[in-house]
Amino acid sequence: MNVKKAETINKKYNISVEATLEVIGGKWKCVILCHLTHGKKRTSELKRLMPNITQKMLTQQLRELEEDGVINRIIYQQIPPKVEYELSEYGKSLESILDSLCNWGKTHITRIYGDEKLVLEDSILNK
């Protein structure tokens, strides 16, 4: 039994989507995961891709995603130290959910603004 399971043995969800949102909910976790679907990223790369996130928040979100087994933290034994993040095998099971969220978001943007190019940044994720 893993530590998280032991700590939450008395936990009850009203609906299973609550468990999903407990892992990927919030403003930044899905954005981080979407970036990681395109390959390994260093913390500095993620920060550059998400300029509105604070370093503290990015670090916190990465730690939580790692604790939940959704991402892997890879530490390279070199000087200077190098750390990268990637989706774990378990995290890769979220890719279809993330794709669906992106597609719904594009449809919503088009419905509200008429043209997604008016409000979407130029990013690899928006191609």
N, C-alpha and C positions, 0 to 999 in steps of 0.2 A: 504494500500500500504506500503510495507516495505521500509526501508531507502535506501537500495541498489537500489531497483527498481526506487524510486523517483530520485535518483542521476543519473541513467543511462537511463532515459526515452527517451533521444535523441540518444542513442547508436544504431548503426546498424551493423549487422554482414553480411559479404559476403556469409558465409556458416555456418551452425549450428555447425560444429565441432569447430569453433572458440570459441563458448560459452563453449563447453566442455573443451577445452584447457585452457580457462581463469580460470577455477576452478581447474583442475587437472594437468595442464601443468607444465613444469619445471623438474628439475633433481630429486627432492626429494618427491614431493607430492604423486605420485603413489607408491613409495616405502613405505612411511608412511602408506598409505591406505592398501597396501598389508599386512603389518604387523598387522594392526588393523582388518583385516578379520579373524585373528586367535584369536581374543579376546581383551579385555581391556589391555591397556599398560600404565605404568607410563612413564613420560618423560625420566627417567634414563634408563628404559628398551629399549625404542626406540633408545636412544643414543648408548647403548651397541650393539644393532642390526645393527646400521648404524654408524660405527666408523669414517667414513670419513666426516660426516656432523658436522658442528660447532654447538655449543649450541645456538648461536644467530640465525642461519639459521633454526634450528629445531623449536625453539620457534616461529619464524616468520611464518613458514609454518603451524604449528599447529594453530596459531591464524587465519590465512587466511582460512584454512579449516573449522574452527569453525564458522567464520563469514559467510561463504557460506552455512552453515547448513549441511555440509557433515559429520562432527564429533561432538560428544558431549564431553564437558569437565565436569568431575564429581569431585566435591570438597567434600572431607570428613572432617567433623568438628571434628578434633582430633588433638592431639599434639604428635609428630610433624605433621604438615599439610600433607595431602595426596591428590594428584590429579591424576586422571586417564583419559585416552582418549578412546573413543570407536566410532565405526561407528554409525551414526544416522540411523534412518529408511531410510531417503533420501540417505544417503551414501551407505547403503546396496544395493541400486539399481545400484551401480557401480561395484558390484562384478563380474558380467559376463564380463564386459569390462576389468577389471583388469586381470581376468583369461585368456582372449583372448590375452592381451598384453604379459603376461608371456609365454603362449604357443608359440606365434610368436617369442618371444625372444629366447626361447630354440631352435626352428627350425633354426633361424638365426645363433645362436652360433654353432650348429651342422654343418650347411652349411659352415661357415667360418673356424671353428677350428677342425671340425671332431668329437670331443668328448666334450660334455658340462662339463664333470668332470675336464677337463684341465683348465677351466677358471671360473667356478662357485664355490663360496664359499660353504662350508658345512653349510647349513642353513635349517631350517624347511620349508622355502618357496621354496627350491629347491628339495624337496622330491617328 
